[in-house]
Amino acid sequence: MGTLVGTSGWQYRDWRGVLYPEGVPQRLWLETYAAEFATVESNNAFYRLPPPRTFAAWRERTPDGFVMAVKASRFLTHIRRLAEPEEPVARLMAAVAGLGGKLGPILLQLPPTLRADLGRLDRCLRCFPAGTRVAVEFRHPSWWTDETRAVLEARGAALCWADRLGRPRNPFWDTAGWGYVRLHEGRAGFAYGDTSLKTWARRVRESGWRDAYVYFNNDPGGAAVRNAARFARLL
């Protein structure tokens, strides 16, 4: 598969004139997006989990080879804070089954106030079916320990490499043999400059990952669209 590059979400009105031509209705935005990018990170489920039929419709509306990563529900990550994960993980996986072979990784973005709790992390990761790719974005510095790395490696989960304002937010651990990158906000407004993009492209190339998923989350003004297209060319 190699490296897939896309954006975090696709339903942004200010992308009209950037990615979506004037006159293309919103109901065709996913098809228009999928003609330009091979992957997307869906953040719909973070706010409200769509039913399986919605994921199935997204599968039908995208071309062969398209991959959709899914950000896990905030009920699991921010309300439960990974406690008692069995039911929310099962509900999530039942819904995303509608994607079939187009399902990419599941992203667990933890709240910045959640301190390291290795028991909760391990229990949550154990809930996912075998073969599911799970990436974890930690946002509290207490997680940066050898013990955290060991849990990720034991469960085959990837550490999400994240960036904000041109500053990496994590150590560069390879815990799964595949990688997940989220670029949240560049220094030039929301956009990343070419120097930052080249630096991140080099990191991905030199990571040793078999597969990589790279998503730009700097959506205002279409910055994510432009940056993702440029990043794909750099690779």
C-alpha positions in Angstrom: 0.0 0.0 0.0 2.8 2.4 0.8 1.9 6.0 2.0 -1.6 7.4 1.7 -2.1 11.1 2.1 -5.4 12.9 2.8 -7.2 15.3 5.1 -9.1 15.0 8.4 -12.7 15.3 7.1 -14.0 16.5 3.8 -17.2 18.4 4.5 -15.9 22.0 4.7 -17.8 24.8 3.1 -14.7 27.0 2.6 -13.2 24.3 0.4 -15.6 25.4 -2.3 -13.5 26.9 -5.0 -10.4 25.1 -3.6 -11.3 21.4 -4.0 -15.0 21.6 -4.8 -15.9 23.5 -8.0 -18.8 26.0 -7.9 -22.0 24.2 -8.8 -21.0 20.8 -7.4 -23.6 20.0 -4.8 -22.5 19.0 -1.3 -24.0 15.5 -1.8 -21.2 14.9 -4.3 -18.3 16.2 -2.3 -17.1 12.8 -1.2 -16.9 11.6 -4.8 -15.1 14.8 -5.8 -12.7 14.4 -2.8 -12.0 10.7 -3.6 -11.1 11.6 -7.2 -8.1 13.6 -5.8 -7.1 11.7 -2.6 -6.8 8.0 -1.8 -7.7 8.3 1.8 -9.6 10.4 4.3 -9.9 10.5 8.1 -13.6 10.6 9.1 -14.2 12.5 12.3 -18.0 12.2 12.2 -17.9 9.3 14.6 -16.1 11.3 17.3 -19.1 13.5 17.7 -21.9 11.1 16.8 -21.5 7.6 15.6 -23.2 7.1 12.2 -25.1 3.9 11.6 -23.6 1.1 9.6 -25.7 2.1 6.5 -23.9 5.4 6.4 -20.5 3.8 6.4 -21.7 1.4 3.7 -22.9 4.3 1.6 -19.5 5.9 1.9 -18.0 2.6 0.7 -20.2 2.5 -2.3 -19.5 6.1 -3.2 -15.7 5.8 -3.3 -13.5 4.1 -5.8 -11.7 0.8 -5.3 -8.6 1.2 -3.2 -9.9 4.1 -1.2 -9.2 4.0 2.5 -11.2 5.7 5.3 -9.6 6.0 8.8 -12.1 6.6 11.6 -11.7 8.7 14.7 -13.2 6.9 17.7 -16.1 8.3 19.7 -15.4 11.0 22.3 -17.7 8.9 24.5 -14.9 6.3 24.6 -11.9 8.7 24.8 -13.1 11.8 26.5 -16.2 10.8 28.6 -15.2 7.3 29.6 -11.5 8.2 29.3 -10.9 4.6 28.1 -12.6 3.1 31.2 -15.0 0.1 30.5 -14.2 0.2 26.8 -15.8 -3.1 25.8 -19.3 -1.8 24.8 -18.2 1.5 23.0 -15.5 -0.4 21.0 -17.9 -3.1 20.0 -20.5 -0.5 18.9 -17.9 1.4 16.9 -16.6 -1.8 15.2 -20.2 -2.9 14.3 -20.8 0.5 12.6 -17.5 0.7 10.7 -18.0 -2.8 9.4 -20.1 -1.1 6.7 -16.8 0.1 5.1 -15.7 -3.5 4.4 -12.2 -3.6 2.9 -12.1 0.2 2.8 -11.7 0.5 6.6 -8.3 2.0 7.5 -7.0 2.6 11.1 -9.1 3.6 14.1 -7.7 6.7 15.8 -7.9 7.1 19.5 -7.2 10.8 20.2 -6.9 11.1 24.0 -7.9 14.3 25.9 -5.0 16.5 26.9 -6.0 16.1 30.6 -5.8 12.3 30.5 -2.7 11.3 32.4 -0.9 8.0 31.7 -3.0 4.9 32.7 -1.4 1.9 31.2 -4.1 -0.5 32.5 -6.9 1.4 30.8 -4.9 1.7 27.6 -4.1 -2.0 27.4 -7.7 -3.0 28.2 -9.0 -0.7 25.5 -6.6 -2.0 22.9 -7.4 -5.6 23.7 -11.1 -4.9 22.8 -10.4 -4.3 19.1 -10.7 -7.4 16.9 -7.5 -9.0 15.7 -6.2 -7.4 12.6 -7.7 -3.9 13.3 -5.1 -1.2 13.0 -5.4 1.2 15.9 -3.4 4.5 16.3 -3.2 6.4 19.6 -2.7 10.2 19.8 -1.5 11.0 23.3 -1.7 14.6 24.5 -0.4 14.5 28.0 3.4 14.2 28.6 3.1 11.6 31.3 2.6 9.0 28.5 6.1 9.3 27.2 7.6 6.3 29.0 9.1 3.0 28.0 6.1 1.3 29.6 3.7 3.1 27.3 5.8 2.1 24.3 5.8 -1.5 25.5 2.0 -1.6 25.6 1.7 -0.2 22.1 4.2 -2.7 20.8 2.6 -5.6 22.5 -0.8 -4.7 21.0 0.5 -3.8 17.6 -0.9 -0.3 17.9 0.8 2.7 16.3 1.8 5.9 18.1 0.3 8.8 16.2 3.0 11.3 15.2 1.4 14.7 15.6 2.5 18.3 14.8 1.2 21.7 15.7 2.8 25.0 14.6 5.7 23.1 13.1 6.6 21.4 16.4 6.3 17.6 16.9 4.2 16.7 19.9 5.6 13.2 20.5 8.7 11.1 20.4 9.3 9.3 17.1 8.5 5.8 18.2 7.8 3.1 15.6 5.6 0.7 17.6 3.7 -1.2 14.9 5.7 -1.3 11.6 3.1 1.1 10.1 2.6 4.7 10.9 -0.1 7.4 11.4 0.7 11.1 11.1 -1.6 14.1 11.9 -0.5 17.6 11.0 -2.8 20.0 12.9 -1.6 23.5 12.2 1.2 25.2 10.3 3.0 28.4 11.2 1.7 30.4 8.1 -1.8 30.9 9.2 -3.0 27.3 9.2 -0.9 26.3 6.3 2.4 24.4 6.4 5.4 25.9 4.5 7.5 23.9 2.2 10.3 23.5 4.6 8.0 21.8 7.2 6.4 19.6 4.5 9.8 18.5 3.3 10.9 17.7 6.9 7.8 15.6 7.5 8.2 13.9 4.2 11.7 12.9 5.1 10.6 11.6 8.5 8.0 9.4 6.8 10.4 8.1 4.2 13.0 7.3 6.8 10.6 5.7 9.4 10.9 2.2 8.0 7.1 1.8 8.0 5.6 -0.6 5.6 2.5 1.6 5.3 1.8 5.1 6.4 -1.4 7.2 6.7 -0.9 11.0 6.7 -3.7 13.4 7.4 -3.8 17.2 7.4 -6.2 18.6 10.0 -5.6 22.3 9.1 -8.8 22.7 7.2 -9.5 26.5 7.4 -9.3 28.1 4.0 -8.5 24.9 2.3 -4.9 24.8 3.7 -5.3 21.0 4.3 -6.1 20.4 0.6 -3.2 22.3 -0.7 -0.8 20.9 1.9 -1.9 17.3 1.3 -1.5 17.6 -2.4 2.0 19.1 -2.1 3.0 16.4 0.5 1.9 13.6 -1.8 4.1 15.1 -4.6 7.1 15.3 -2.2 6.8 11.6 -1.4 
